Amino acid sequence: QRYDPGATRLLKIIISESAYLIWTLRCERIIRGKIHTEKEVVSKWLQAINRRLSEDKTTATKVLRKKYYINIVDNTWSRALYKRHCDLPRNWMNRNVVF
């Protein structure tokens, strides 16, 4: 199979964000005694992934504005977003909408 840098980068993002979320949820449970529902965990995970998507979009389009980085971000997120939003616009990175 062909190496896909975008998919590899997305996998790294998902693993690192998930691991950090697990750690923070565990700390809340151990230190504060908070019990998290499945709905809360899913919501927090989606918030973390959406935050990372927003950070990538902002870095690519407003901070660096380099075609190379815009392509990296596009290759990382576009297929995953397309599977969820079949009507993904061409200039999705320049929009302020979080998916």
N, C-alpha and C positions, 0 to 999 in steps of 0.2 A: 504494500500500500504506500501511497504518497504521503510524505510528511506535510502536515498542515500547520503552519506557525500560528494562525489565528485560533484554531481549535485548541492547540496546545496552550496558548496564552489564556484562553477562556477557562480551560480546565484548571490551570494554576490559580487563577482568580477565584474560581468557585471553591477550590480546596482551601485556600488561605482564608477567605472570608468565612467559610463554614467552620474551620478550626477555631478562628478567633471568636466566632459567635458561641460555639460550644464552650469555650473557656470562660467567656463572660457569663453565660447562663449558669455554668457550674459554680462560679464565684458567687453569683446572686443566691443560688440555692444553699451553698455551704455557709456563707457569711450572714445573709439576711433571712435564710429559711424560706425563701420565695419558691413556690411551686409554679412552674410554667405549664400552661395548657398547650395542647398541640397547635391550636389556632394562634396563640401568642408566638410560638416558636416559628411557625410558617411566616407570620407577619414580620417578625424581626429579620428573618432570613431574606425575605423579599426586599425589605428596606435596605439591608446591607448591600445586596446585589444592585439595586436601583441607585444607591448612593455611589457605588463604584462605577456604574455606567455613566452617571452624570459627571463624575470627576474625569473620566476618560474623555467624554465629549468636550468638556470645558478645556481640558489641557490641549486637546487636538485642535480645536477651532478658535480658541481665544488666547491661549498662552503661547504655545509653540507655533501654531499656524504653519507647520511644515507638511508638505504633501506626504512625505514618508511616514510621519506619525499618524496623519489622518488615515492613510491606507492601513496601518497596523490596527488602529481602533476599528475601522470599518470591517476588516477581516476578522477581528475578534468577535464583534457583536452582531453583525448584520444577519448571518444565517440563523442564529439563535432567536433574534427578534422576529425574523421573517416567519419562522415556524409558529410563533405566537400571534403575530400581526401580519397577515398576508398582504395587507394594503400598505406596507411600509413605504413611505415616500422616498424618493431619490435623495433628497437633502435632509434625511432624518437627523443627521448629526448637528445640523445648524438650528434645529428646533429646540425650544425650551421644555418640551414635553418629556416626562420620564415615563417609560413604558411599563 
